[in-house]
Amino acid sequence: MKGKTAIIGRGDGVLAFKAGGVDAYVCDDEPKARATLKKIAPSYSVIFLTDDLAEGLDDLINRMNESAYPIIVPVPGENGSTGYAKTKMKEQMERALGVDILFQREER
């Protein structure tokens, strides 16, 4: 598992990650993404998950975050961000540090 990285996402856009040595799994819906994440989790250190799918898998991601690995990283999908990745990053930073150091200013 050491150092292995994967991405799960919709459409062929995730296949571009293969050029960087990342294993890519195309999943066009949340049930398939959930099954794929459960199946591959023991084999990877880091799994990128497009936030359009990650939002629907929040319960599973939260359970997986209780373990050290894999690290689940939501990233924008080919249609842009849903805001899920930003929200989760803010939550994790607040949890780790006790303060909001990333988004202290009010958004407009």
DSSP file (Angstrom, degrees, kcal/mol; ACC not computed):
  #  RESIDUE AA STRUCTURE BP1 BP2  ACC     N-H-->O    O-->H-N    N-H-->O    O-->H-N    TCO  KAPPA ALPHA  PHI   PSI    X-CA   Y-CA   Z-CA
    1    1 A M    >         0   0    0      0, 0.0     3,-2.5     0, 0.0    44,-0.5   0.000 360.0 360.0 360.0 -29.0    0.0    0.0    0.0
    2    2 A K  T 3   -     0   0    0      1,-0.3     3,-0.1    42,-0.1    41,-0.0  -0.123 360.0  -7.8 -50.8 118.2    2.8    2.4    0.7
    3    3 A G  T 3  S+     0   0    0      1,-0.3    -1,-0.3    41,-0.0     2,-0.2   0.413  91.9 143.1  80.6  -1.8    2.7    5.4   -1.5
    4    4 A K    <   -     0   0    0     -3,-2.5    41,-2.3    39,-0.1    42,-1.7  -0.541  28.7-168.6 -76.9 138.1   -0.1    4.1   -3.8
    5    5 A T  E     +a   46   0A   0     16,-0.4    18,-2.3    -2,-0.2     2,-0.3  -0.964   8.0 177.5-129.7 142.8   -2.5    6.8   -5.0
    6    6 A A  E     -ab  47  23A   0     40,-2.0    42,-3.2    -2,-0.4     2,-0.4  -0.917  15.0-149.7-137.1 163.4   -5.9    6.5   -6.7
    7    7 A I  E     -ab  48  24A   0     16,-2.4    18,-2.6    -2,-0.3     2,-0.4  -0.999   4.6-164.4-134.6 140.0   -8.7    8.8   -8.0
    8    8 A I  E     +ab  49  25A   0     40,-2.3    42,-2.3    -2,-0.4     2,-0.3  -0.990  32.5 129.3-120.7 128.6  -12.4    8.0   -8.3
    9    9 A G  E     - b   0  26A   0     16,-2.0    18,-2.5    -2,-0.4     2,-0.2  -0.992  53.2 -82.0-167.7 171.9  -14.5   10.3  -10.4
   10   10 A R  S    S+     0   0    0     -2,-0.3     4,-0.4    16,-0.2     3,-0.3  -0.525  83.0   0.5 -81.2 148.7  -17.1   10.7  -13.1
   11   11 A G  S >  S-     0   0    0     -2,-0.2     3,-0.9     1,-0.2     4,-0.2   0.154  99.0 -60.0  70.3 178.1  -16.2   10.8  -16.8
   12   12 A D  G >  S+     0   0    0      1,-0.2     3,-1.4     2,-0.1     4,-0.5   0.549 109.6  90.7 -78.1  -8.1  -12.9   10.4  -18.6
   13   13 A G  G >  S+     0   0    0     -3,-0.3     3,-1.1     1,-0.3     4,-0.3   0.819  80.5  59.8 -58.5 -31.1  -11.3   13.4  -16.9
   14   14 A V  G X  S+     0   0    0     -3,-0.9     3,-1.4    -4,-0.4     4,-0.3   0.748  89.5  71.8 -70.1 -21.4  -10.0   11.2  -14.2
   15   15 A L  G X  S+     0   0    0     -3,-1.4     3,-1.4     1,-0.3     4,-0.4   0.758  82.4  70.7 -66.7 -22.6   -8.0    9.1  -16.7
   16   16 A A  G X  S+     0   0    0     -3,-1.1     3,-1.2    -4,-0.5     4,-0.3   0.782  85.9  68.0 -62.7 -25.9   -5.6   12.0  -17.2
   17   17 A F  G X >S+     0   0    0     -3,-1.4     5,-1.8    -4,-0.3     3,-1.4   0.730  81.8  75.3 -66.7 -21.7   -4.3   11.3  -13.7
   18   18 A K  G X 5S+     0   0    0     -3,-1.4     3,-2.0    -4,-0.3    -1,-0.3   0.839  84.2  64.9 -59.3 -32.6   -2.8    8.0  -15.0
   19   19 A A  G < 5S+     0   0    0     -3,-1.2    -1,-0.3    -4,-0.4    -2,-0.2   0.786 101.9  50.2 -61.5 -26.0   -0.1   10.1  -16.6
   20   20 A G  G < 5S-     0   0    0     -3,-1.4    -1,-0.3    -4,-0.3    -2,-0.2   0.255 127.3 -98.5 -95.3  11.5    1.0   11.0  -13.1
   21   21 A G  T < 5S+     0   0    0     -3,-2.0     2,-0.5     1,-0.3   -16,-0.4   0.649  79.4 137.5  84.1  15.0    1.1    7.5  -11.9
   22   22 A V      < -     0   0    0     -5,-1.8     2,-0.3    -6,-0.1    -1,-0.3  -0.819  56.1-124.8 -97.2 131.0   -2.3    7.6  -10.2
   23   23 A D  E     -b    6   0A   0    -18,-2.3   -16,-2.4    -2,-0.5     2,-0.4  -0.609  30.6-149.2 -73.2 130.1   -4.7    4.7  -10.6
   24   24 A A  E     -b    7   0A   0     -2,-0.3     2,-0.5   -18,-0.2   -16,-0.2  -0.868  16.5-172.1-111.6 135.3   -8.0    5.9  -12.0
   25   25 A Y  E     -b    8   0A   0    -18,-2.6   -16,-2.0    -2,-0.4     2,-0.6  -0.978  14.2-149.3-125.5 116.5  -11.4    4.5  -11.4
   26   26 A V  E     +b    9   0A   0     -2,-0.5     2,-0.4   -18,-0.2   -16,-0.2  -0.761  22.5 170.2 -88.6 122.9  -14.3    5.9  -13.4
   27   27 A C        -     0   0    0    -18,-2.5    -2,-0.1    -2,-0.6     6,-0.0  -0.983  18.6-169.1-134.4 120.6  -17.6    5.8  -11.6
   28   28 A D  S    S+     0   0    0     -2,-0.4     2,-0.3   -18,-0.2   -18,-0.1   0.454  70.9  33.1 -93.1  -0.1  -20.6    7.6  -13.0
   29   29 A D  S  > S-     0   0    0      1,-0.1     4,-2.1   -20,-0.1     5,-0.2  -0.977  81.8-108.9-149.9 165.0  -22.9    7.3   -9.9
   30   30 A E  H  > S+     0   0    0     -2,-0.3     4,-2.9     1,-0.2     5,-0.2   0.880 112.1  55.2 -65.2 -41.5  -22.7    7.3   -6.1
   31   31 A P  H  > S+     0   0    0      0, 0.0     4,-2.2     0, 0.0    -1,-0.2   0.924 112.1  44.3 -59.4 -41.6  -23.5    3.6   -5.6
   32   32 A K  H  > S+     0   0    0      2,-0.2     4,-2.5     1,-0.2    -2,-0.2   0.901 114.0  50.2 -68.1 -39.5  -20.7    2.5   -7.9
   33   33 A A  H  X S+     0   0    0     -4,-2.1     4,-2.8     2,-0.2    -1,-0.2   0.900 110.2  50.9 -64.5 -40.3  -18.3    5.0   -6.3
   34   34 A R  H  X S+     0   0    0     -4,-2.9     4,-2.3     2,-0.2    -2,-0.2   0.939 112.4  45.5 -61.1 -48.3  -19.2    3.7   -2.8
   35   35 A A  H  X S+     0   0    0     -4,-2.2     4,-2.1    -5,-0.2    -2,-0.2   0.903 114.5  48.5 -63.4 -41.4  -18.5    0.1   -3.8
   36   36 A T  H  X S+     0   0    0     -4,-2.5     4,-2.7     2,-0.2     5,-0.3   0.924 110.5  50.6 -65.5 -44.6  -15.3    1.1   -5.5
   37   37 A L  H  X S+     0   0    0     -4,-2.8     4,-1.9     1,-0.2    -2,-0.2   0.930 111.7  47.5 -60.2 -46.3  -14.1    3.1   -2.5
   38   38 A K  H  < S+     0   0    0     -4,-2.3    -1,-0.2     1,-0.2    -2,-0.2   0.900 114.6  47.8 -60.1 -41.0  -14.8    0.2   -0.1
   39   39 A K  H  < S+     0   0    0     -4,-2.1    -2,-0.2    -5,-0.2    -1,-0.2   0.902 119.7  34.8 -69.3 -42.6  -13.0   -2.2   -2.4
   40   40 A I  H >X S+     0   0    0     -4,-2.7     3,-2.1     1,-0.2     4,-0.5   0.655  90.9  92.5 -91.0 -15.1   -9.9   -0.2   -3.1
   41   41 A A  G >< S+     0   0    0     -4,-1.9     3,-1.1     1,-0.3    -1,-0.2   0.838  82.9  53.9 -51.1 -42.9   -9.4    1.5    0.3
   42   42 A P  G 34 S+     0   0    0      0, 0.0    -1,-0.3     0, 0.0    -2,-0.1   0.705 108.0  52.8 -67.1 -14.9   -7.1   -1.2    1.8
   43   43 A S  G <4 S+     0   0    0     -3,-2.1     2,-0.3    -4,-0.1    -2,-0.2   0.494 101.9  63.7 -98.6  -3.9   -4.7   -0.9   -1.1
   44   44 A Y    <<  -     0   0    0     -3,-1.1   -39,-0.2    -4,-0.5     3,-0.1  -0.909  52.2-159.2-128.6 149.1   -4.1    2.8   -1.2
   45   45 A S  S    S+     0   0    0    -41,-2.3    26,-3.1   -44,-0.5     2,-0.4   0.829  90.8  24.0 -85.8 -39.5   -2.5    5.5    1.0
   46   46 A V  E     -ac   5  71A   0    -42,-1.7   -40,-2.0    24,-0.2     2,-0.5  -0.994  64.4-173.1-131.5 132.8   -4.3    8.4   -0.7
   47   47 A I  E     -ac   6  72A   0     24,-2.9    26,-2.6    -2,-0.4     2,-0.3  -0.973  11.2-154.2-127.5 117.6   -7.5    8.3   -2.6
   48   48 A F  E     -ac   7  73A   0    -42,-3.2   -40,-2.3    -2,-0.5     2,-0.4  -0.701  14.2-171.5 -83.7 141.2   -8.7   11.4   -4.5
   49   49 A L  E     -ac   8  74A   0     24,-2.2    26,-1.8    -2,-0.3   -40,-0.2  -0.982  27.3-116.8-138.3 121.7  -12.5   11.5   -4.9
   50   50 A T  E >>  - c   0  75A   0    -42,-2.3     4,-2.5    -2,-0.4     3,-1.6  -0.329  25.9-127.3 -61.3 138.8  -14.3   14.1   -7.0
   51   51 A D  H 3> S+     0   0    0     24,-3.0     4,-1.7     1,-0.3    -1,-0.2   0.707 104.6  68.0 -67.9 -18.9  -16.5   16.2   -4.8
   52   52 A D  H 34 S+     0   0    0     23,-0.3     4,-0.3     1,-0.2    -1,-0.3   0.836 114.9  30.5 -65.6 -30.0  -19.6   15.6   -6.9
   53   53 A L  H X> S+     0   0    0     -3,-1.6     3,-0.8   -45,-0.1     4,-0.6   0.807 114.0  62.1 -90.2 -37.6  -19.4   12.0   -5.8
   54   54 A A  H >< S+     0   0    0     -4,-2.5     3,-1.2     1,-0.2     7,-0.2   0.845  92.6  64.7 -60.2 -36.2  -17.8   12.6   -2.4
   55   55 A E  G >< S+     0   0    0     -4,-1.7     3,-0.9     1,-0.3    -1,-0.2   0.885 104.5  45.7 -56.4 -40.3  -20.8   14.6   -1.1
   56   56 A G  G <4 S+     0   0    0     -3,-0.8    -1,-0.3    -4,-0.3     3,-0.2   0.592 112.8  51.7 -78.6 -10.7  -23.0   11.6   -1.4
   57   57 A L  G <X S+     0   0    0     -3,-1.2     4,-2.8    -4,-0.6     3,-0.4   0.132  70.8 120.6-108.9  18.0  -20.4    9.4    0.3
   58   58 A D  H <> S+     0   0    0     -3,-0.9     4,-2.6     1,-0.2     5,-0.2   0.851  72.4  53.6 -53.7 -40.8  -19.9   11.7    3.3
   59   59 A D  H  > S+     0   0    0     -3,-0.2     4,-1.7     2,-0.2    -1,-0.2   0.921 112.6  43.5 -62.2 -44.0  -20.9    9.0    5.8
   60   60 A L  H  > S+     0   0    0     -3,-0.4     4,-2.5     2,-0.2    -2,-0.2   0.907 113.3  51.3 -67.8 -42.9  -18.4    6.5    4.4
   61   61 A I  H  X S+     0   0    0     -4,-2.8     4,-2.1     1,-0.2    -2,-0.2   0.911 108.3  52.1 -61.3 -42.9  -15.7    9.1    4.2
   62   62 A N  H  < S+     0   0    0     -4,-2.6     4,-0.3    -5,-0.2    -1,-0.2   0.894 110.7  48.0 -62.1 -40.0  -16.2   10.1    7.8
   63   63 A R  H >< S+     0   0    0     -4,-1.7     3,-1.3     1,-0.2     4,-0.2   0.915 112.2  49.1 -65.8 -42.1  -15.9    6.5    8.9
   64   64 A M  H >< S+     0   0    0     -4,-2.5     3,-1.7     1,-0.3    -2,-0.2   0.821 100.7  65.1 -67.3 -30.0  -12.7    6.0    6.9
   65   65 A N  T 3< S+     0   0    0     -4,-2.1    -1,-0.3     1,-0.3    -2,-0.2   0.609  85.2  73.8 -69.3 -10.1  -11.2    9.2    8.3
   66   66 A E  T <  S+     0   0    0     -3,-1.3    -1,-0.3    -4,-0.3     2,-0.2   0.681  93.8  63.5 -74.4 -17.2  -11.2    7.5   11.7
   67   67 A S  S <  S-     0   0    0     -3,-1.7     0, 0.0    -4,-0.2     0, 0.0  -0.688  90.2-121.6-102.2 159.8   -8.2    5.4   10.5
   68   68 A A  S    S+     0   0    0     -2,-0.2    -1,-0.1     1,-0.2    -4,-0.0   0.878  83.1  78.4 -67.6 -37.3   -4.9    6.8    9.5
   69   69 A Y  S    S+     0   0    0      1,-0.1    -1,-0.2     2,-0.1     2,-0.1  -0.975  74.5  31.8-136.2 148.5   -5.1    5.4    5.9
   70   70 A P  S    S-     0   0    0      0, 0.0     2,-0.6     0, 0.0   -24,-0.2   0.555  71.3-147.5 -80.2 157.6   -6.3    5.8    3.3
   71   71 A I  E     -c   46   0A   0    -26,-3.1   -24,-2.9    -2,-0.1     2,-0.6  -0.824  13.1-149.4 -86.8 122.4   -6.4    9.6    3.3
   72   72 A I  E     -c   47   0A   0     -2,-0.6   -24,-0.2   -26,-0.2   -26,-0.0  -0.854  14.3-172.1 -98.5 120.9   -9.5   10.6    1.3
   73   73 A V  E     -c   48   0A   0    -26,-2.6   -24,-2.2    -2,-0.6     2,-0.2  -0.933  13.6-146.1-118.7 109.3   -9.1   13.9   -0.5
   74   74 A P  E     +c   49   0A   0      0, 0.0   -24,-0.2     0, 0.0   -26,-0.1  -0.554  23.9 179.4 -72.4 137.3  -12.1   15.5   -2.2
   75   75 A V  E     -c   50   0A   0    -26,-1.8   -24,-3.0    -2,-0.2   -23,-0.3  -0.940  35.9 -87.7-133.5 155.3  -11.1   17.4   -5.4
   76   76 A P        -     0   0    0      0, 0.0     5,-0.2     0, 0.0     2,-0.1  -0.328  44.8-134.1 -61.2 145.7  -13.2   19.3   -7.9
   77   77 A G  B >   -D   80   0B   0      3,-1.4     3,-1.9   -27,-0.1   -66,-0.1  -0.179  36.9 -80.6 -88.9-172.5  -14.6   17.2  -10.8
   78   78 A E  T 3  S+     0   0    0      1,-0.3     3,-0.1   -68,-0.3    -1,-0.0   0.679 130.9  52.9 -68.2 -16.5  -14.6   18.0  -14.5
   79   79 A N  T 3  S-     0   0    0      1,-0.4    -1,-0.3     0, 0.0     2,-0.1   0.202 120.2-103.3 -99.7  14.8  -17.7   20.3  -14.0
   80   80 A G  B <   -D   77   0B   0     -3,-1.9    -3,-1.4     2,-0.0    -1,-0.4  -0.421  57.2 -34.6  93.9-172.3  -16.0   22.3  -11.3
   81   81 A S        -     0   0    0     -5,-0.2   -31,-0.0    -2,-0.1    -3,-0.0  -0.600  28.7-160.8 -91.6 145.1  -16.5   22.3   -7.5
   82   82 A T        -     0   0    0     -2,-0.3    -1,-0.1     0, 0.0    -2,-0.0   0.507  53.3-109.1 -92.0  -8.3  -19.7   21.7   -5.6
   83   83 A G  S  > S+     0   0    0      4,-0.0     4,-2.1     3,-0.0     5,-0.2   0.245  93.3 111.2  96.6 -11.3  -18.1   23.3   -2.6
   84   84 A Y  H  > S+     0   0    0      1,-0.2     4,-2.7     2,-0.2     5,-0.2   0.924  74.4  51.6 -61.8 -46.0  -17.9   20.0   -0.7
   85   85 A A  H  > S+     0   0    0      1,-0.2     4,-2.4     2,-0.2    -1,-0.2   0.911 110.9  48.0 -59.8 -43.7  -14.1   19.9   -0.8
   86   86 A K  H  > S+     0   0    0      2,-0.2     4,-2.2     1,-0.2    -1,-0.2   0.911 112.1  49.5 -64.0 -42.8  -13.8   23.4    0.6
   87   87 A T  H  X S+     0   0    0     -4,-2.1     4,-2.3     1,-0.2    -2,-0.2   0.920 112.5  46.9 -63.0 -44.8  -16.2   22.7    3.4
   88   88 A K  H  X S+     0   0    0     -4,-2.7     4,-2.6     2,-0.2     5,-0.2   0.885 110.6  52.3 -66.7 -38.4  -14.5   19.4    4.4
   89   89 A M  H  X S+     0   0    0     -4,-2.4     4,-2.4    -5,-0.2     5,-0.2   0.926 110.3  48.8 -62.3 -43.4  -11.0   21.1    4.3
   90   90 A K  H  X S+     0   0    0     -4,-2.2     4,-2.4     2,-0.2     5,-0.2   0.928 112.0  48.7 -61.0 -46.4  -12.4   23.8    6.6
   91   91 A E  H  X S+     0   0    0     -4,-2.3     4,-2.4     1,-0.2    -2,-0.2   0.921 112.3  48.0 -60.4 -45.5  -13.9   21.3    9.0
   92   92 A Q  H  X S+     0   0    0     -4,-2.6     4,-2.6     2,-0.2    -1,-0.2   0.892 112.2  48.6 -65.9 -40.2  -10.7   19.2    9.1
   93   93 A M  H  X S+     0   0    0     -4,-2.4     4,-2.8     2,-0.2     6,-0.5   0.913 112.3  48.5 -66.3 -42.0   -8.5   22.3    9.8
   94   94 A E  H  X S+     0   0    0     -4,-2.4     4,-2.3    -5,-0.2    -2,-0.2   0.904 113.1  48.8 -63.4 -40.0  -10.7   23.5   12.5
   95   95 A R  H  < S+     0   0    0     -4,-2.4    -2,-0.2    -5,-0.2    -1,-0.2   0.920 116.6  41.6 -64.5 -44.1  -10.7   20.0   14.1
   96   96 A A  H  < S+     0   0    0     -4,-2.6    -2,-0.2    -5,-0.2    -1,-0.2   0.887 131.0  23.1 -72.1 -39.7   -6.9   19.7   13.9
   97   97 A L  H  < S-     0   0    0     -4,-2.8    -3,-0.2     2,-0.3    -2,-0.2   0.645  93.3-126.9-105.7 -18.3   -6.1   23.2   15.0
   98   98 A G  S  < S+     0   0    0     -4,-2.3     2,-0.3    -5,-0.4    -4,-0.2   0.437  83.6  69.8  83.9  -2.1   -9.1   24.4   17.0
   99   99 A V  S    S-     0   0    0     -6,-0.5     2,-1.0     0, 0.0    -2,-0.3  -0.958  86.6-109.5-142.8 160.7   -9.4   27.5   14.8
  100  100 A D        +     0   0    0     -2,-0.3   -10,-0.1     1,-0.2    -9,-0.1  -0.792  44.4 158.1 -92.7  98.5  -10.3   28.5   11.3
  101  101 A I        +     0   0    0     -2,-1.0     3,-0.2   -11,-0.1    -1,-0.2   0.625  67.9  52.8 -95.0 -14.2   -7.1   29.6    9.8
  102  102 A L  S    S+     0   0    0      1,-0.2     3,-0.2    -3,-0.2    -1,-0.1   0.899 119.8  21.4 -88.6 -43.3   -8.1   29.1    6.1
  103  103 A F  S    S+     0   0    0      1,-0.2    -1,-0.2   -13,-0.1     4,-0.1  -0.321  70.8 141.6-126.0  49.0  -11.3   31.0    5.7
  104  104 A Q        +     0   0    0     -3,-0.2    -1,-0.2     2,-0.1     2,-0.1   0.839  55.1  78.1 -64.1 -34.3  -11.3   33.5    8.5
  105  105 A R  S    S-     0   0    0     -3,-0.2     2,-0.2     1,-0.1    -3,-0.0  -0.457  93.8-103.6 -77.7 151.7  -12.8   36.3    6.4
  106  106 A E        -     0   0    0     -2,-0.1     2,-0.2     1,-0.1    -1,-0.1  -0.530  35.0-125.9 -74.1 135.5  -16.5   36.2    5.7
  107  107 A E              0   0    0     -2,-0.2    -1,-0.1    -4,-0.1    -4,-0.0  -0.517 360.0 360.0 -82.2 151.1  -17.5   35.0    2.2
  108  108 A R              0   0    0     -2,-0.2    -1,-0.1     0, 0.0    -2,-0.0   0.392 360.0 360.0-111.8 360.0  -19.7   37.2    0.0
